[in-house]
Amino acid sequence: MGAETLYTEKRNRLGLLTLNRPGSLNALDEEMIMALSAALQNWQDDPQIYGVILQARGEHAFCAGADVKQISALGQKDLSAARAFFEKEYRYNWQLHNFTKPHIALMNGLVLGGGVGISLYGTHRVAAKNYAFGMPETAIGLIPDVGASWFLGHLPNSMGLYLALTGRSITRSDAYGLGLVTHCIDAEHFSPIKQAISEGEPVDVLLDGLHEDPGKGELHSRHGWIEAIFSASTLEEIMHRAKALADESEGWSQKVHDELAQKSPTSLHLAHALWKKGRQSSLRRALGREYNVVATLLAGPDFHEGVRAMLIDKDKSPAWQPSQLSDVSKAELETFFENEGRQLQLREQVGV
């Protein structure tokens, strides 16, 4: 594979992209984002290329998201450079959303945060047995981004809010049930899929023929509790309901409560507000809004403290500022939504 963080290859009618940072769980850096963007740009207009496949090296993760340790270190030295990473990342999410050829993500292992952003907007999302979806950003003082306010906002009922606030990961069974993946196909079939696409075989017939129903996931049995808790109109009421239903839910909701209590209060409030806005928004507007929020968070303390506590020192005891949900003022939250989308310009596309 060489030293490249993203390996690109043309195989007859296939454009093949391979994430190549297995030692870092294929975490995204700026070089990878720019290489992904350049490849799509080139293959969009290449008449020989029928479709693109995105895959990853390593057994544990397809992509664990952006390299937030690297971004935090950069942001504390050069805020504009850290903001530029997210600008490039969101521009790529939008580029993929508007890519007109088949784009097939072959995924096994963790698919978190930015890893969702480089796969979800393609036409086909294939999950193997060890696939696990998650948007865990509230644990590090960030917000579910890469358009999460839009795609989680459009999940049924309060399911998207549950995923946004808790950051819990879900299996391919639940992801398929929610439409976050399009096919469930074991990894042993990935090589034949690549060969077939390289020969120009119709992608829908191919993947539909290999798909196996994964059955019901955990969320199916928890749906009632999730709706009872996360349909509340405020975060404070969500926390109250989670605690109040502890006995009825046999302790499940108490665990939810305790997990939420460990997250950044500011991030929880912002994720909640973004989810509400995303339900009535386009992806284009959601990305612009999320960029404005993230750009502001990068200048504050919680993101850097969250990365320190969870990923560097790993003491898992972040000192959030402020430390309580009730201490996050409405006026402070409103500053994150001033001039929405001002800093991120995305080319408008007809019908999206």
N, C-alpha and C positions, 0 to 999 in steps of 0.2 A: 504493500500500500504506500510505502514511502513516508515522508515526513509531513505531508500535507494534512491539515486538519479537516479538509473536505476533499475527497477524491472524486474526480469526474471522469466519466468514460462514455464513449459512444460504442454501442454494440448493435451494428446494423440499424434497426429502426427504434432502438431503445436508447434513451439518455439515462445513464445510471449515476446516481449521487450517493456517496457513502460517507457518513459521518465518521471521522477518524480520530476521536479522542477518547478511546475506551477507558484509559486510566483516570479520566475526569468525568466519567459517565456521559461522555459526549456532550458536555456542557458547551453552549454556544459562545464563541468569541466573535469579535468584529470581523476577523478574517473569514470565518465560516459564513457569516451572514452575507458578506460581499461576494463570496464565491458562489453561494446559492443563487443570489440575485443575477450575477453575470451568466450563470449556466441557463437559467430560465429565459433570460433575454435572448441568448444565442439560439436556444432550441425552439423558442416560440416561432421563429421565422425560418427554421431549417426544415425544408420539405421532406427530408429523409427521416426525421424523427417523428414517430407515431405517438409515443408516450414516454413519460418520465417516471422512474422509480427512485424513491428515497429509502435508503436502508442505513444500517448502522453496524459498526464493529462492536464486539463485546457481548457478553451474555447477560449482563445485569440491567442495562439501560439502553433504550433506543435514544433518548435524550432527556437528561434531568433538568433541562431549562438553561437559562443564561448563566454564564460563569459569574455569579453574583459576588464571589470573593474578589475576583479580578476587578469587577465594576466598582465595588465599594472602595477598594484601594485607590483606584483611579479617581473616583469622585471626590475623595478627600484631598487630592492634589490638584485636580483639574475638573471642576464641576461641569464645564461645557463639554468636555470630552466624554464624560459619563453619560450626559444627556444625549450626546450624538449617537452613542451605541443604541439607545432605545429608539431614537428616530430612525436609524437604519433598520432595526429589527421590525418595527411596525410598518415601515415602507415595504419590507419584504413580505410581511403577512398580507398586505393589500395586493401586492404584485401576484402572489400565489392565488389569492381569491379571484383574480381576474385572468389567470392563465387559462388559455382556451383548449389546451390539449389534455389528455388523460394524465393525471398525476397520482401515482399509487404509492402510499407510504406502507412499507412492510415493517411492522412494529412488534417487538418483543421486549419485555422488561419495562422499566419505568418510562413513562411519557409524562413529563411534568412541565408546567409553566411554558417557557419558550419552546419546549419540545412539542407541545400541543399546537403552538402557533405555526410551526413549520410543517405540520402534517394535516391539521383539521381542515384547512381551506382547500386542500386538494380534492379531486373528484372521488378518490377511493382511499379508504383507510382500513387497512387489513391488520387485525389483531391476532397474535399467536397466544398460546396458553398463558404465558407469564406476563402478558400486557397488564399495566396498571396505570390508570389515568389519575392525575391530581393537579390542583392549583393551590400549592401550599404557601403562597406569598404572605398571608397575614401573620405567619409565624416569624417572619424576618422583617417586619415593619414595612412591607411593600403592599401592593394590591394585586389581585388577580388581573392580569393584563393581557396583552396580545389579542385584544378583542373579547376577553372573557365576559365583560359586562354585556356584550351582545349575545354570544352563544350560550352563556349560562342564563342570561335573561330570557332567552326564548325556550328554555326547557320547561316542561309542564309544572304547573303549580309552584311550589316553593323549593323544588329540588335543586335548582341552580343556586339559590341563596344558601342552602345547606352546604353545597360543595364550595362556594366562594368563601364563606366565613370559617368553616372548620378546616378546610384544606385537606380533608380526608381523601385518600385514594380509593378508587373503585376498580373492580376487575373488568375483564372484557365482557362478561355477561351483562353487567349493569351498563357499561358503556354502549354496548350494542342495543340494549333496550331503550336507551336514551337517544340513540342516533348519533352518538359521538364517533362510533366506528361503523363502517358499512359492511364489513365481512369479518368472520371469524374463521381463520385458516391456520392450521398448524405450521410451524416454521419449516418443517421438512419439505413443504411445498414451495418455499420461496424461490429456490433455484429453478424449478420448472416454470414458475410464473415469469421470472426474468427471461428465460429462454423463449417462452411463448410470445411475450411482448416484443422481444427483439425481432421476432419473425412477423410481427404485425397482426397477431391474432386478436380478434375483438375482445376488449378487456372485460366487458360486462358478462359475456357468455363464459369467459374463462373463470372469473372470480365467482360468479354465481354457481358454477359447477363444482367448485371446491369448498364453498362455504358450508359450515356445519353449525346448526343452531346450538348456542352455548347454554341454553336453559335460563332459568331465573337466577338472578343474583341476590345479594344480601339486601339491596335497597328495596326489592319487591316486598320483603317482609317488614321493612321499616317505614314504608311509605306513609302509613297513617300517623306514626309518631313524628316523622319529619314535617308533615303538613301541620299537625297540631302545634308544633313549636315554632316553626319558621314562617308561618302565615301571620304572626304577630307584626304589628306595624312599626315597632321600635326595637332597637337592640336590647334595651332594658327589659322589655316584655318577653323577648325571646329567652333571655337569661332566666327570668322568673319562671316561665313555663317549663323550661328544661329542668329546673330544680324541683318544681312542684310535681312533675310527672315521674319523678325518679322511681317511686315504688311501683307505680302502674307499669312502667316500662322495664321493670326488673333491673334497674340500675343503668340501663342504656343511656337515658337522657341525662343522668347525673354525670356520666363520662363526657357527654357532649358539653355540658355546662363547664366542667373543669377544664376541658381543652380550650374552650373559648376564653376562659379567664386567663389563660397563659399567652394569648395573642396580643399584639399591639392594639390598644384601644383606638388609636387614631386610624390604624389600618382597617379595623372592623367597621368603624363608622363610614369610612370612605368606600369600602367594598359594598356595604349596604346601600349607600346612596348611588353608587355607580350601577349596581344591579337594577335598582328602580329605574334609573334613566335609560339603561340599556334595553329594557323591555319595550320601550317606545322609540328606539333608535335604529339607525342603520349601522352597519359595520364601520363604514367610513367615519361617521360622527363618533362612534364609540372609541375608535382608535385615537382620534384627535383628542377626545376628552381624557382618555387614560394617559396619553402622553403628557398632557398638562399637569395631571395629578402626580405622575411619577417624577416629572421634572422638579416639582415642588418638594416631594418627599426626599429627593436626593440631596437637597440643601438642608434638610433637617436631621435630627439625631437618631430617629428610630430605625431606619434602614441599616445604618452602619452598626448600630448597637445590636440589632437582630442578627446580622451576619456574624458579628463577633461571637455572640452568645451561642448561636446554633451551629455554626460551621467552622469557626476558627478556634476559640478557646473551648467550645463545646460544653460549657458549664450549664447551659440551658436555663440560665437565670438572667434574662435581659432586664435592664432597668429602663422601662418605657417612660417617655415623657410626652404627655402625662401618663400616669400609671393606672387610672381608673376610667371606665367608660363615662361616668358622670362628670369627669373633669374636662372632657373634650367639648369645647363650646361650639355652639352653632355658628357664631361669627368666624371662628377659626376654620371650621369646615368649609364655609362659603368661600374662603380665600383660595381653596384648591380648584374651584370651579369658575374663577374669574377668567374672562376672555377664552372661553372653551375653544380648543382646537387652534388657537392663535399660532402656536409654535410648530405645528405639524401640517404641512401642505400635502394632500394626496390628490392625485389626478382624478377628477370625477369620471365615473363610468356610467353609461346609460343603463338604467334599470337596476342599479345597486346602491 
